[in-house]
């Protein structure tokens, strides 16, 4: 995925553009371009106001960015152009994701655990699929819900990711140390590395490049492995510091952590998964509790080309991480919107299921089981299926099923001498439609 090189701008032209204010029409285009943080490869096609060439527009765009630019990770020349849109989005996320005032308005207490487990699974699945795990979402969820042993490398990647996320949630208040970073990588990559000895170890050579997954074109050559120890020390300091001399909003700081781990590539493999896990951890550590309920990697996976371009644009344009920050802010917005839509859909499903409570002598879970069979007359479920879906013990799931069988709503079938399943009972239609 080659990125077109932008036209070079002389210091004289850049300084002139910084000192002169373009006319209103040009300024309007510049503002729009910087709100979405576009690169030259799209800017050159913009309809420029009369008298302004694409190259001149690019110069004005760059001049505006330089005015809002800050140095972030000086050793690698990283800068960040902070736009009004980024600050606006940070404020919106602060209002919706942090603190406890809005908890019940977004996710009711009775649904929290069920939503949480589902979202952690989604995050593990999509983060792994982005790195090549070739397992369907349905198969992966079944494996995680039923705690099945992974059958291949793809399933192992997903199981590892899920275990790592659970570990992070339980250690969210801990300080990041080099040892803890290695432990996270060990959890993330165990039994999946080409060289098993590299799991939980920093790379010790430069035999690593980032390639396009389809064309195998080299798109990034990380810094030398000799820089990794110092980078990790800087990373831990950046992750842990509370009163930094230069304030960077926590959300943006988390995105920078994500970028820098992927950029430096401290491990032989698993850098992307580890980088996204650290971002997830940092958000939780900073009090953004709603992060647990989001599948951020799901949105990234569905826009993977844009995700990769955000890295490449940063490198192509003088290490301005504005491209990567702008992309990830949009990802967070979409993740929150998807969560809202998901909760609304589940609430509607629950209301529909609760209509079966009119049958009498059944609980809310049993009403939902009836709804499942009403939606799919050929459905077959097991106790393990219901245990995983409702997060209850086998005894509770069995009691729910036995109660429905006694009413004639379900019937038992045998798969073999041990395993049993449950289907619609003979009186199901008569009872549910009366």
N, C-alpha and C positions, 0 to 999 in steps of 0.2 A: 504494500500500500504506500506507494511513493507520494510524498507531499510536495506540491509545487512550491518552489522557492519564491518568496515575495520579492518585489522590486526593492533594491537597496535605496536607502534614503540618506542623503548627505546630512552631516551635522548642521550645516548652514540652513538647509531646507526645513529640517525638523525644528530648529530654533525659531525660524521665521513663522512656521505654522503654530508654534506654541505662543508666540507673541501677538499674532494677528487673529482676530476673530472672524471666521468665515461668515458669509451671508446666511440669512435665516434658513434658506432652503438646503444649503449644504450642511449646516449645523443640525438640522432635523434628521438628515440621513445619517450623519455621524452618531447622533444620539441613539437612533434605532439600532445601528450596527453594534454599538457598544453595549446596549442592553442585552442583546443575545450573544455577544462576544464572538463575532464571526472572524474568520481568517480571510486572507487575500483571495483564496480560491473561490469564494462566493462573492466577496466584495467587488471583484473586478467585473462582475455581471450586473451590478446595481445600476439602475437608471440614474445617472448623475445629473444634477441641475446644469443648465446651460453654462458653458464656460469652465466646467470642472471635469477633468479627465479621471479615469479610474485610479491612476497613479497619484494624482493630487488628493483624491478622496482618501486613499490609503494613508497618505502623509498626514492628513488632518485626523484620521482615526488614531494613528500612532501617537500624534502629538497630544491628543486628549488623554490617551492611556498613560503616557509618561507623567502627566500632571497628577495622576491618581495612583502612581506606582510606589510600592514599598519593597525594600529588600527583605527577603524572608529566610533563605538558607544560603548565606553568602558564599560558603565554600564552593557550591556548585553553580553560583551565579543566578540562583532562583529569585525571581521577583513576582509580585502579585499586583495586578491592576484591580483595585476595588471599585466596583460600580455601584450606582444607586440601586439597581435591580438586585444585586447580591445582598446589599444591606436591608432592602425591603423584604426579601425572602427570608433572611435570617430572623427578622422581627416576626414574620408570620409563623415561622416554625417555633420560635420562643413562645408565642401565644398559644400554640396548639399542642406542643410536644412536652413541655416542661412542667415541673411543679405537680401539685395534686388537685388543683382546683377543678380541672376539667376531666378527671378520670372517669367518673360515672357518666358524664354526658357523652363520652365516646364509646366506652366499653363497660357494660354493666358487670357488677361483681360476679353474677352467676355464670357469665360466659368467659371470664378472663382466662382461666386455665385452658379451656378448650381452644380459644383463639391463639393463646400463646404457643401451645404445642404445635398447632398447625403452621403458624408463621415461622417458628424455628426450623421446622422441617422444610418449608418452602425455601428459606434462605440457604440451608445446607445443600439442597438439591440444585438450585439454580447456580450457586457459586461454583459447585463442582462441575456442572454441565458446561459452564463457560470455559473450563480448563480441560475439556475433553471427555468427561464422564458420559458414556453412551448408554444410559439407562433411562427409560421413560419415567415420567413423574409418577404415574400410577404405580409402577413396580417399586420405585424407590420409596414412596410413601408407605406401601404395604410392608416393605422390609423394615422401615423405621418404627411403624406402629406396632408391628408384631415382634419387634426386637429379634429379627431373623439374622443369622450369620451371613455376611456378604458373600456372594457367589463368585465375584470377579473383581478386577481392579476398579471398575467404574462404581460398583456398589460400595467397595471399600472406601473410595474417595468421599462418597456421600455420607457414609456412616462416620468416617473420621471428622468430616466437617460438622456434622450434627453434634458429635461428642465435644468438639472444640468450642462450639457456640455455647453449649451447656456449661462447659468449664469457665468460659468468659463471664457468663451471667453470674455464676457463683463466686467469681473473683473480681467483680467489676470495680470494687473499691481499692484493689491492690495497686501498688506502684509498679510500673513497667521496669523490669531489669533485664539485662542481657540473658540471664538464666531463665527468666519467665518467658522471654521471647523465644528462646530455643525450645522450651517445653511446649509452647503453643504450636511451633512448627512440627515438633515431634508428633503431637496429637493429630495434626492436620495431615501429615504425610506418611504415617506408619503403614508399612506393607504396600506402599504404592510407588516407592522410589525405585528407579532402575538400579541404583546402588543403595541397598538398604542402610549402609553405614552413613549415608548423607542425611537421613532423617534426624532432625534436631541438631544439625550442625551448620555453621556458616560455611559458605563455599571457600575452598582453599586454592582455587585456580581461576583462570579467565576463560575456561572452556565453556562459556555460556553466552548465547546471544538470544535476542527476542525475535522470533520469526513470524511472518504471516502464516496462519494455520493452513491456508489453501495453496498459496504460491511458494511458500518456504523462503520468501524474500526476507533478508535481514532488515528489520525496522528499528532496532535499538541495540547498541552495544553498551552494556553497563560499565560503570567505573571499575577500576581494577580491584581485585579481592583484597589487596593490601590496605585499602581505605575502609574496609568494612568495620573493623573494631572501633575506629574513631567515629564512624557514622552511627553505629549502634549506641555509643555513649551519647552522642548529640540527640539521637532519636529519643532515648529514654528521658533526657533532660527536657526536651520539647514536649513530650507526652505528659510528664509529671508536673512541670512548673505551674504554679498558681498565680504568681504575681510577676509575670514577665515584664521587662522594661517596655517592650513594644506590645500593645494589646492587639490581639487578633481574635475575632469572634470564635468561640469554641467550635461552632459548626465548620467554619472555614479552616480552623486549625486541624480538625479531624480529617478534612479532605486533603490537606497538605500532607499529613501523616500517611494517608493512603497513597498519594502520589509518590512520595519520597521512597517508601519501601519498594514499590514497583519499579521506580527508576534505578535505584542502586542495586536491586536484585541480590540481596545478601545470601540467598540460598541457591542451591543447584536447581531446585524445582519447588513449586508450591508458593512462589512469591505473590501471585495475584490473590490466591485464597487467603494467605496470611495477611496481606495488605488490607483486604476487605474486612477480615476479622478484627484487625486492630482499629479500623475506623468504627466498626460496630461497638467494640469495647469502649473506645474513647467517648462516643456519644452517650453510652450508658453511664460512664464515669462522671460525665458532666451533668447528669440529671435528666437527660432526655429519655424518660422511661418508655415512651411510646415506640422507641426504636425496636424494642423486643417484639412488638406486634406487627412490624413491617417486614416485607420481603424486598429489601433494597436490591439484592442481586437479581431478582426476577425482572425488575425494570431494566437493569443494566444488560442482562442477557438478551432482552428483546430489542436492545439498541446497541448491540456489541460493536458494530462498526463505528458508531459515534463515540463510544467509550474509548476505543483504540485511537481514533482520530484526535480526541482531546489530549491524549498523551503526546501524539506526534506533533500536533500544532504547537504545544508548549515548547518542545525541543526546537522546532523549526523557527519559532519567533522569539529567540533570545531567552528561553526558559521562563517566559511569562506564564505562570500557572493560572492566570485568569480563565483560560480555555477549559482547564480541568475543573476548576471551581464552578464555573458557570454551568457546565454539563452536569456535575453532581448535584448542584442546587435544584436543577430541573428534575433529576432523578428522585430526590427527596420529596419534592412536591407531588410527583406522580405516585410515589409509594403511598403517601398519605391519602391521596384521592382514591387509590385502589382499596386501601383499608376501609375508608368510609363506605365505598360501594359494596365491599364484601360484607361489612357489618349490617348494612341496610338489607342486603339480600338474605342474610342468615336470619335477621329479625322477621322478615316476611315469611320465610320458610317455617320459622317457629310458630308464627301466628297461624299459618295454615295447618300445622301439625296439632296445635292446641284445639282446633275445631273438633278433633276426634275425642277430646276429653268428655264430650257429651255422652259417649258410650257408657261412662261410669266405671268406677272401680279400677281405674288405670292411672299411672303417674305420667308426668311430662315426658320422661324418656320413652315409655311405652307408646305414648301418642306419636312421638317422632319415629319410632320403629314402624308403627302402622302407616304413617305417611310415606316411609320408604317403600313399603310394599304396594301402597296405592299408586305410587308413581311408576313402579316397575313390577308388573305382575309375575315376571319370570325370575325375580330376585331370589338368591340363595345367600343366607348369612350364617356365620358361625359365632360361637360365643366369643372367640378371639376378635372377630370383626367388631362386635358391639362393645367389647371391653376397650378396644383402641379408639373407637369413635367417641364414646361417652366418658372415657377416662375413669372407668369404674373397675372394681375387682371382678374376677371371674364369678364369684358367688353372687354379686349384685346383678351382673349381666344374665346369669342363668336364672335367677329369680324373676327377672323381667320377662324372659322368654317363657318360662313355665306358666306364669300368670296368663300370658296371651294364648298359650296352648290350651290351658284349662277352659278358656272362653271360646275356643274353636277358631281363633283368629290366625294361629300358626299351627303348622304340622312339622314333625321331626322326620328327617331322612338320614340314612346312614351312607357315608362315603366308603367306609371300611369297618372293620370290627371295633375300631376305636373312635375315629373322627365322625362327628355328626353335624348336619346342617339343618337349617330351618327355612320353610317355604310358606306361602299363603295357605291358610287352613280352609277347609271346606265351607265354613260359615263366614269367611272374611267378607265377601261382597254383600251378603245379606245383612250382616251386623253394621258394616261401615256405611251402607247406603240407606239404612232405615232411618 
